Amino acid sequence: MEQRETHEIVDLFVIGGGINGCGIARDAVGRGLSVELAEMNDLASATSSASTKLFHGGLRYLEYWEVRLVREALIERETLLRAMPHISWPMRFVLPYHPDMRFDGDTPTGKVLSMVMPWMKGRRPAWLIRLGLFMYDNLGGRQILKGTTSLDLAGTPEGAPLEDRFAKAFEYSDCWIEDSRLVVLNARDAEARGARINVRTKVTSAEQVDGIWNVTLETQSGGVRMVQARMLVNAGGPWVEGIIRNTVRINSTEGVRLVRGSHIVTRKLYDHDKCYFFQGEDGRIIFTIPYENDFTLIGTTDADHKDVNEKPVCTPAERDYLLNFASKYLKKDITKEDVVWTYSGVRPLYNDGASSATAATRDYVLTVNESAGAPILNVFGGKITTYRRLAESALEKITPFFPNAGKPWTAGVPMPGGDFPVDGVEALKQQLATRYPFLGPVWVTRLVKAYGMDAFEVLGDATAEADLGQNFGANLTEREVSWLVEKEFARSAEDIVWRRSKLGLRLTQDEIDVLDAWLTKVPASASQHYAV
């Protein structure tokens, strides 16, 4: 075991390589602060790769009157869309309506309606839903996304998969986001601007000495190093409370409520490219979303998760809940035999004492604690849609300790690979196909939607498929894998086929094993991210 001391003191040390940690690191280093980050596993290996993969305002949060949260998220949708058109794109959502649909009566909206319209007995009149969608369209302003329209479902592609009792629907806009790729691109950009990103590196302790944090790091291979920092950022996600109590060891009454959200992926359920928003009688909502061309994503659940160290999985009960929920809307029931994959993540919501997991606030809370003698910023909660605004809010609390820090800068600045127009995806696909004529259309689309302009760098000087080296399956080639190792912090086959991509849906286990074996032979020198 090697112990190495560093005498350079960094301004900011970030614990946690999810979307909040990487977003804060990127913003801070872009303002001139020296930044280092440690993630104990792979980037986005927990909550940030297990979302419903939407940039959305959170339509249902209007039921809880969380107007500030919804407005901030709605404004952010288009800001983010412009910065990363390769990994985010507009989608239309169909909300089927039936007069007998019942909604949760325990929301603030439900309680008011029960007093002023008791005869509705939990139902929502169509005009109220339309009013909510009007607010959704206009709270944040729109320049790119289409507004809400009403749909007559009879004889339409949108109505074809639904039960005949649904004759009417509302259609509105939100955005898709490749969540784990978003995290990686934030980390890449932070590193390009001067931050040091450590993956598979755990912070085992942090102690204040003379107003400076001494942070001890340990890699999964056993290497140990100490870093000194003027300020800590605790962006540990589900582990944020444990870091406060056990790693930094400061007194705090703040905590998180762990809420598990599970999703299922089925065979493709319908032929159009729109999503459905289904409302349940228990107050929950689920989405069905076209996924990876050949599949449908359905989620999510809300269930309290007791143990942060217990890996979240979609339980049979949660799977069946989602299947039954969707089947109440669809003409053809879906069964467990239709499910090809499940995933689950734990949302670390700020513990506001809410009566249920569904009612717990999705807003973020940022607090600075100086009781140990040096400052630490603790990050609770947050939504992927507002990660950039959360980072800006975090810097508002960080910069008083660093008076020479720069101004906010991230709005409108493209992510790596995203420096092209929002409506430029088809043109970019054509450019890539022209430059590399040996690529088929499916291959071209996957590369553009993963790497954007960087697809040209991934392929380099190749003039034929053979130039890309070994093909591991589904057109995942040796050259692409090498690029992911060198540029995107990937270490294992799981990193590549489930977080840098979703090729795990297409590769066999034997093919994944071959990829893992190949990666074990990659020399440490192939990536600067291998050493402590």
C-alpha positions in Angstrom: 0.0 0.0 0.0 1.4 3.3 -1.1 1.0 6.5 1.0 1.6 9.7 -1.0 1.2 13.2 0.5 0.4 16.2 -1.6 1.4 19.6 -0.4 -0.8 21.5 -2.9 -4.0 22.6 -1.3 -7.0 22.5 -3.6 -9.8 25.0 -3.2 -12.6 22.5 -3.4 -12.8 18.7 -2.9 -16.0 17.1 -4.1 -17.2 13.8 -2.7 -19.5 12.0 -5.1 -19.4 11.4 -8.9 -23.1 11.6 -9.6 -24.8 14.5 -11.5 -24.7 16.9 -8.6 -21.0 16.3 -7.8 -19.9 16.5 -11.4 -22.1 19.5 -12.1 -20.6 21.4 -9.1 -17.1 20.4 -10.1 -17.5 21.6 -13.6 -19.1 25.0 -12.6 -16.4 25.6 -9.9 -13.4 24.8 -12.0 -14.8 27.0 -14.7 -14.8 29.9 -12.2 -11.1 29.5 -11.6 -11.2 27.3 -8.5 -8.9 24.3 -8.2 -11.1 21.2 -7.9 -10.6 17.5 -7.2 -13.4 14.9 -7.1 -13.6 11.4 -5.9 -16.2 8.8 -6.7 -16.0 5.4 -4.9 -17.4 3.5 -7.9 -18.0 4.4 -11.5 -19.4 7.8 -12.4 -23.2 7.8 -12.3 -23.1 4.3 -10.8 -26.0 4.9 -8.4 -29.0 7.3 -8.6 -27.8 9.3 -11.6 -28.0 6.3 -14.0 -31.3 5.0 -12.7 -33.7 7.9 -13.4 -36.7 8.0 -15.8 -34.3 9.8 -18.1 -36.4 13.0 -18.6 -35.6 16.7 -18.5 -39.1 17.7 -17.3 -40.8 20.3 -15.1 -42.6 17.7 -13.1 -46.2 18.1 -14.1 -47.5 16.2 -11.0 -45.6 18.6 -8.6 -48.2 21.2 -9.5 -50.6 19.1 -7.4 -48.3 19.8 -4.5 -48.1 23.5 -5.4 -44.3 23.3 -5.8 -44.4 26.1 -8.3 -40.8 27.3 -7.7 -39.4 23.9 -8.4 -41.6 23.4 -11.5 -40.8 26.8 -12.9 -37.0 26.4 -12.4 -37.1 23.0 -14.1 -39.2 24.3 -17.0 -36.8 27.1 -17.7 -33.9 24.7 -17.5 -35.3 22.3 -20.1 -34.5 24.5 -23.1 -31.2 25.8 -21.6 -30.0 22.2 -21.3 -31.5 21.1 -24.7 -29.4 23.8 -26.4 -26.2 22.6 -24.7 -26.5 18.9 -25.4 -28.7 18.2 -28.5 -26.9 14.9 -29.0 -28.0 13.4 -25.7 -31.3 15.3 -25.1 -34.2 15.8 -27.5 -37.9 17.0 -27.3 -40.6 14.4 -26.8 -44.4 14.6 -26.8 -46.4 13.2 -23.9 -49.9 12.0 -24.3 -52.1 12.2 -21.2 -55.3 10.2 -21.7 -58.3 11.5 -20.0 -61.5 9.9 -18.7 -64.1 11.5 -16.5 -64.0 8.7 -14.0 -60.3 8.9 -13.4 -59.5 9.4 -9.7 -56.5 11.2 -8.3 -54.8 11.4 -4.9 -57.0 13.2 -2.4 -54.1 14.0 0.0 -52.4 16.5 -2.2 -53.0 20.3 -1.5 -55.0 20.4 -4.7 -57.0 17.3 -3.8 -57.8 18.7 -0.4 -59.1 22.0 -1.8 -61.2 20.2 -4.4 -62.7 18.0 -1.7 -64.0 21.1 0.1 -65.2 23.2 -2.9 -66.3 20.3 -5.2 -67.1 17.4 -2.8 -69.3 15.7 -5.4 -66.2 15.0 -7.6 -64.9 12.4 -5.0 -61.3 12.6 -6.1 -62.0 13.1 -9.8 -60.4 16.0 -11.7 -62.5 17.9 -14.2 -61.0 18.3 -17.7 -60.8 22.0 -17.3 -58.6 21.7 -14.2 -56.1 19.4 -16.0 -56.1 21.8 -19.0 -55.4 24.7 -16.6 -52.5 22.8 -15.1 -51.1 22.2 -18.6 -51.5 25.9 -19.4 -49.4 26.7 -16.4 -46.9 24.1 -17.4 -46.7 25.6 -20.9 -46.2 29.2 -19.6 -44.4 29.1 -16.2 -41.0 28.8 -17.7 -41.4 30.2 -21.2 -40.9 28.2 -24.4 -39.0 28.9 -27.6 -38.2 25.4 -28.8 -40.8 23.0 -27.3 -44.4 22.8 -28.6 -47.3 23.7 -26.4 -50.2 21.6 -25.2 -52.9 20.4 -27.6 -56.0 18.4 -27.2 -56.3 15.1 -29.0 -59.3 13.1 -30.2 -57.9 9.6 -29.8 -60.4 7.8 -32.2 -58.6 6.4 -35.2 -55.2 7.9 -34.3 -51.8 6.2 -33.8 -51.9 7.6 -30.2 -55.3 6.1 -29.5 -54.6 2.7 -31.1 -52.7 1.1 -28.1 -55.2 2.4 -25.5 -58.5 1.0 -24.2 -61.5 2.3 -26.1 -62.8 4.1 -23.0 -60.2 6.8 -23.6 -61.6 9.1 -26.3 -59.8 12.2 -25.4 -56.2 13.2 -24.4 -54.0 16.1 -23.9 -50.5 16.3 -25.5 -47.6 18.3 -24.1 -43.8 18.6 -24.4 -40.9 17.5 -22.2 -37.4 16.2 -23.1 -35.4 13.0 -23.0 -32.0 12.9 -21.5 -29.3 10.2 -21.5 -28.7 10.5 -17.8 -25.5 8.6 -17.2 -23.9 10.2 -20.3 -24.8 13.6 -18.9 -22.8 12.9 -15.8 -19.8 11.7 -17.8 -19.8 14.7 -20.0 -19.9 17.0 -17.0 -16.9 15.1 -15.6 -15.1 15.3 -19.0 -15.6 19.0 -19.2 -14.5 19.6 -15.6 -11.3 17.6 -16.3 -10.7 19.5 -19.5 -10.9 22.8 -17.6 -8.4 21.6 -14.9 -10.3 19.5 -12.4 -8.9 16.1 -11.3 -11.4 13.3 -11.5 -10.8 10.1 -9.5 -13.1 7.1 -10.1 -13.2 4.0 -8.0 -11.6 6.0 -5.2 -13.3 6.2 -1.8 -13.0 9.0 0.7 -12.3 7.1 3.9 -11.9 10.1 6.2 -11.8 13.9 6.2 -10.3 15.8 9.2 -9.9 19.5 9.8 -6.5 20.7 10.8 -5.8 24.4 11.1 -8.7 25.3 9.0 -7.8 22.9 6.2 -9.4 19.5 5.4 -7.1 16.5 5.2 -8.9 14.1 3.0 -7.8 10.5 2.8 -8.5 8.6 -0.4 -8.3 4.8 -1.0 -8.6 3.2 -4.4 -10.2 -0.2 -5.0 -6.7 -1.5 -5.7 -5.5 -0.4 -2.2 -3.6 2.8 -3.0 -3.8 5.5 -0.4 -3.3 9.2 -0.8 -4.0 12.4 1.2 -5.4 15.6 -0.4 -5.7 18.9 1.4 -8.6 21.2 0.6 -10.0 24.5 1.8 -13.6 23.4 1.4 -15.5 20.1 1.0 -18.6 19.4 -1.0 -20.6 16.4 0.2 -22.5 15.3 -2.9 -22.7 11.7 -1.8 -26.3 11.2 -2.9 -27.8 8.4 -0.9 -24.6 8.3 1.2 -24.7 12.0 2.1 -25.9 11.4 5.6 -23.3 8.7 6.2 -20.6 11.0 5.0 -21.7 13.7 7.5 -21.8 11.3 10.4 -19.0 8.8 9.7 -16.6 10.3 7.2 -16.4 13.9 8.2 -17.9 13.3 11.7 -19.7 16.5 12.3 -22.9 17.1 14.3 -25.9 17.7 12.2 -29.6 16.9 12.5 -30.1 17.0 8.7 -30.8 13.8 6.9 -32.3 12.2 3.8 -35.3 10.1 3.0 -34.3 7.3 0.7 -36.9 6.6 -1.9 -36.5 3.7 -4.3 -37.7 4.2 -7.9 -37.9 1.1 -10.0 -38.4 0.8 -13.8 -39.1 -2.0 -16.2 -38.1 -2.3 -19.9 -40.4 -4.3 -22.1 -40.5 -5.3 -25.8 -41.8 -2.4 -27.9 -45.5 -1.8 -27.0 -46.5 0.6 -29.8 -45.3 1.9 -33.1 -45.3 5.7 -32.6 -42.5 7.8 -31.0 -44.6 9.5 -28.3 -44.7 8.8 -24.5 -47.8 8.3 -22.3 -48.5 9.9 -19.0 -50.7 7.5 -17.0 -52.4 8.6 -13.8 -53.2 6.1 -11.1 -55.9 6.1 -8.4 -53.2 5.9 -5.7 -51.9 9.3 -6.7 -48.9 7.9 -8.5 -48.1 8.5 -12.1 -46.1 6.5 -14.5 -44.6 7.1 -18.0 -44.3 4.7 -20.9 -41.5 5.9 -23.1 -40.1 4.6 -26.5 -36.7 3.3 -25.5 -33.6 2.4 -27.6 -35.7 1.9 -30.8 -36.9 -1.6 -30.0 -38.2 -1.3 -26.4 -40.5 0.6 -24.0 -39.5 2.0 -20.7 -42.1 2.1 -17.9 -41.7 3.8 -14.5 -41.4 4.7 -11.8 -42.4 3.5 -8.4 -42.0 5.3 -5.1 -41.1 3.1 -2.1 -39.1 3.9 1.0 -35.7 2.3 1.0 -34.3 1.6 4.5 -30.6 0.6 4.0 -28.3 2.7 1.8 -25.9 -0.2 1.6 -28.6 -2.6 0.2 -28.4 -2.5 -3.6 -31.8 -1.3 -4.9 -33.5 -3.8 -7.2 -36.9 -3.8 -8.8 -38.8 -6.2 -6.7 -41.4 -8.7 -8.2 -44.1 -6.6 -6.4 -42.9 -3.4 -8.0 -42.6 -5.1 -11.4 -46.2 -6.3 -11.1 -47.4 -2.9 -9.9 -46.0 -1.3 -13.1 -47.3 -4.0 -15.3 -50.8 -3.8 -13.8 -50.8 0.0 -13.8 -49.9 0.2 -17.5 -52.3 -2.6 -18.4 -55.2 -0.5 -17.0 -54.7 1.9 -19.9 -53.5 -0.5 -22.7 -55.8 -2.7 -24.8 -53.3 -5.6 -24.6 -52.2 -6.5 -21.1 -48.5 -6.8 -20.6 -47.0 -9.6 -18.5 -43.7 -10.4 -16.8 -42.8 -12.4 -19.9 -42.7 -9.1 -21.8 -40.0 -7.6 -19.4 -36.5 -7.7 -20.8 -34.7 -5.7 -18.1 -35.4 -3.9 -14.9 -33.4 -1.3 -12.9 -33.8 0.6 -9.7 -32.3 3.6 -8.0 -32.5 5.4 -4.7 -33.4 9.0 -4.6 -31.9 10.8 -1.6 -34.7 13.3 -0.9 -34.4 15.9 1.9 -36.2 14.5 4.9 -39.0 17.0 5.4 -41.2 14.7 7.4 -43.7 14.0 4.6 -46.2 11.3 5.3 -45.4 9.3 2.2 -42.5 8.7 -0.3 -44.7 10.2 -3.0 -45.3 13.4 -1.1 -41.7 13.9 0.0 -40.3 17.1 -1.6 -38.2 16.8 -4.8 -36.7 20.2 -4.2 -33.0 20.4 -3.2 -31.5 21.8 0.0 -27.9 23.1 0.3 -26.4 23.8 3.7 -22.9 25.0 4.7 -21.5 23.7 8.0 -18.4 25.3 9.6 -18.6 23.6 13.0 -15.5 21.4 12.3 -13.4 24.5 11.7 -13.4 24.3 7.9 -16.4 24.6 5.6 -18.4 21.8 4.1 -21.4 22.1 1.8 -23.9 19.3 2.1 -26.2 18.6 -0.9 -29.6 17.0 -0.2 -32.1 16.0 -2.9 -32.3 17.5 -6.4 -33.7 16.5 -9.8 -31.6 15.8 -12.9 -33.4 18.5 -14.7 -32.2 21.2 -12.3 -28.7 19.9 -11.7 -27.1 22.9 -13.4 -29.1 25.4 -11.4 -28.3 23.3 -8.2 -24.6 23.7 -9.1 -25.1 27.5 -9.5 -26.9 27.7 -6.2 -24.1 25.6 -4.6 -21.5 28.1 -6.0 -23.5 30.9 -4.5 -22.7 29.3 -1.1 -19.2 28.4 -2.0 -17.9 31.7 -3.5 -18.0 33.7 -0.3 -15.1 31.6 0.8 -13.3 32.3 -2.5 -13.7 36.1 -3.3 -11.7 35.8 -6.5 -14.0 33.2 -8.0 -15.5 34.0 -11.4 -19.2 34.6 -12.3 -21.8 32.1 -13.4 -21.0 30.8 -16.8 -22.6 27.4 -17.6 -25.9 28.6 -19.1 -25.6 28.1 -22.9 -22.1 26.6 -22.9 -22.2 23.3 -24.9 -21.3 20.0 -23.4 -18.5 18.0 -25.1 -19.8 17.0 -28.5 -22.8 19.3 -28.2 -21.6 22.2 -30.2 -24.2 22.1 -33.0 -27.8 23.4 -33.4 -30.7 21.8 -31.6 -32.3 20.9 -34.9 -28.9 19.7 -36.4 -29.0 16.0 -35.5 -30.0 14.9 -39.0 -27.4 17.0 -40.7 -24.8 15.7 -38.4 -25.8 12.1 -39.1 -25.5 12.9 -42.8 -22.0 14.3 -42.3 -20.9 11.3 -40.4 -22.3 8.9 -43.0 -20.6 10.8 -45.7 -17.2 10.8 -44.0 -17.5 7.1 -42.9 -19.6 5.4 -45.7 -19.0 1.9 -44.2 -21.3 2.8 -41.2 -24.9 1.7 -41.5 -27.8 4.1 -40.5 -28.4 2.4 -37.1 -24.7 2.7 -36.3 -24.5 6.3 -37.4 -27.6 7.2 -35.2 -26.1 5.5 -32.2 -22.8 7.3 -32.5 -24.4 10.7 -33.1 -26.8 10.3 -30.1 -23.9 9.2 -27.9 -21.0 11.5 -28.9 -22.4 14.2 -31.1 -19.5 16.1 -32.8 -17.0 13.8 -30.9 -18.1 10.9 -33.1 -15.6 12.1 -35.6 -12.9 11.9 -33.0 -14.0 8.4 -31.9 -13.7 7.1 -35.4 -10.6 9.0 -36.3 -8.9 8.1 -39.6 -10.8 4.9 -40.2 -11.6 4.2 -43.8 -13.2 0.7 -43.3 -14.8 -1.2 -40.4 -11.6 -3.3 -40.1 -9.7 -0.2 -39.0 -11.8 0.0 -35.9 -10.4 -3.2 -34.5 -12.3 -6.0 -32.7 -16.1 -5.8 -32.9 -17.5 -6.9 -29.5 -21.1 -7.1 -30.8 -23.8 -4.5 -31.7 -21.0 -2.5 -33.6 -19.2 -1.8 -30.3 -15.6 -1.7 -31.6 -12.2 -1.8 -30.0 -11.5 1.8 -31.1 -14.7 3.1 -29.4 -14.0 1.1 -26.2 -10.4 2.5 -26.1 -11.8 6.0 -26.5 -14.2 5.3 -23.6 -11.4 4.2 -21.4 -9.1 7.1 -22.3 -11.7 9.9 -22.4 -14.7 8.8 -20.4 -13.3 7.1 -17.3 -14.6 3.6 -18.2 -13.0 0.6 -16.6 -15.3 -2.4 -16.9 -17.8 -3.9 -19.4 -20.6 -2.8 -17.0 -19.5 0.8 -17.2 -19.6 0.6 -21.0 -22.7 -1.4 -21.8 -25.0 -0.1 -19.1 -23.8 3.5 -18.4 -21.8 4.8 -21.3 -24.5 3.1 -23.5 -27.4 0.7 -23.2 -25.8 -1.9 -25.4 -26.3 -4.4 -22.6 -29.8 -4.8 -24.1 -28.3 -6.2 -27.3 -25.2 -8.0 -26.3 -25.1 -11.6 -25.0 -23.5 -12.4 -21.7 -20.7 -14.2 -23.6 -20.0 -11.0 -25.6 -20.0 -8.9 -22.4 -17.5 -11.4 -20.9 -15.2 -11.1 -23.9 -15.3 -7.3 -23.5 -14.5 -7.6 -19.8 -11.6 -9.9 -20.5 -10.2 -7.4 -23.1 -10.5 -4.5 -20.7 -8.4 -6.4 -18.1 -5.5 -6.4 -20.5 -5.6 -2.6 -21.1 -2.4 -1.3 -19.6 -2.7 1.3 -16.8 -0.9 3.8 -19.0 -3.9 3.8 -21.4 -5.8 6.1 -19.0 -4.6 8.7 -16.6 -7.7 7.8 -14.5 -6.2 4.5 -13.4 -3.7 5.8 -10.9 -4.5 7.4 -7.6 
